[in-house]
Amino acid sequence: MKIAIVGMGYVGLPLALRFVRAGVSVLGVDVDAAKCTALNSGCSYIKHVPSPAVAEATAAKLLEATTDFARISEVEAILLCVPTPLNDERGPDMSFVFGTGESLAPHLRKGHLVVLESTTYPGTTDTDLRAILERGSGLVAGRDFHLAFSPEREDPGSTRWDVHRIPKIVGGLTPACRDRAVACYAKAIECVVPVSSCRVAEAAKLLENIFRSVNIALVNELKVVYTAMGIDVWEVIEAAKTKPFGFMPFYPGPGLGGHCIPIDPFYLTWKAREFGQETRFIELAGEINSAMPLYVVERVVAALGRPIQGARILLLGLAYKADVDDDRESPTYELMRLFEERGAQTAYHDPHVPVIRPVREHPQYAGRRSTALSPEGHDLALLVTAHAEYRDFNFSGWPIPLVDTRNCVTRRPAKYFRA
């Protein structure tokens, strides 16, 4: 069997390697020629995806990358793993999905399976994407080719939840579409969960991320309230999670990051308006989580004990998650912006992100480099990401204040604060 995976990023590349390990030949398709060159040379550009795994796959001629969409004629199935960010109005930016569909359509043939994995609003696969594919190919979905949705579930850097261990939801345009997609994923994934439609699968992915967003917002709000009361919210959570039923711990932080939680809930908010519905929990959670960077700035000012203008702030951690190099939607960028707007100078340290890559949201920071993990030249350190290096580091001799937004520092300086 040979499949194509369109979008060889944080979702597409690990999925490709999983299929390769199952003996399936994978054609990686990406508009970024540099990524294709790296993969064909046996090199990974994602830190938690080891280059030897890529090299082994390419040497075995089970993985090849290309920018040429015409080559999908060689494969049986096409899996779409492209970004679905928000636009400037916080609505869905579907340009990557729809653009991929338009590039794909002229090369579709009878018998192909097309699966969208990108998180999106219910109805994307069976209406919008379907129309693009049918119009561009002259084929009919459900009759001439199979169409399905199977949401990505990726836990970057996790050793427990590798791709093949995470259950895979699959919904199809028709029962036959679903069954064809189930059979495809079953070659590489331990547990495949069929559902009745593409829309159920799309909605399930949104529910997963909305659940996390709302509960993180709750503990973020409680953090502010309990701090005002002189109560340690971290101790409260540790006590509460001793209950063996009816409680699941979530933890506060400096703001949401990553490609899912800060973005995906608003896809449902946008779609709900079409049906005259309000999503008040989602919108309130978004307001609370979006306010966290401002709260952190206030705590930094309090720790400094003076106005922030002219202060030199060292931010510890640029990645949105511990021990990975993924900086998408990282709250560190928003904190940098807020500090610099107030006249402070910022530098960052991150062992996983030695240099800031160009990103759409914060192009002004591209090219900045990680500085030394040292108090020299700084007035305050702000820990944003709970990297293992910081959890194990001895900060006890640092003369400057350290503000910890993750409650992860064990060897603390004399001037230690939480935010």
Secondary structure, DSSP 8 states (H G I E B T S, - for coil): -EEEEE--STTHHHHHHHHHHTT-EEEEE-S-HHHHHHHHTT--SSTTS-HHHHHHHHHTT-EEEES-GGGGGG-SEEEE-----B-TTSSB--HHHHHHHHHHGGG--TT-EEEE-S---TTIIIIIIHHHHHHHHS--BTTTBEEEE------TT-SSS-GGGS-EEEEESSHHHHHHHHHHHHTT-S-EEEES-HHHHHHHHHHHHHHHHHHHHHHHHHHHHHHHHT--HHHHHHHHTT-SSS-------SS--SSSTTTTHHHHHHHHHHTT---HHHHHHHHHHHHHHHHHHHHHHHHHTS-STT-EEEEE--SSSTTS---TT-HHHHHHHHHHHTT-EEEEE-TT-SB----SS-GGGTT-B---SSSTT-SEEEE-S--HHHHH-B-TT--S-EEESSS--SB--SSEEE-
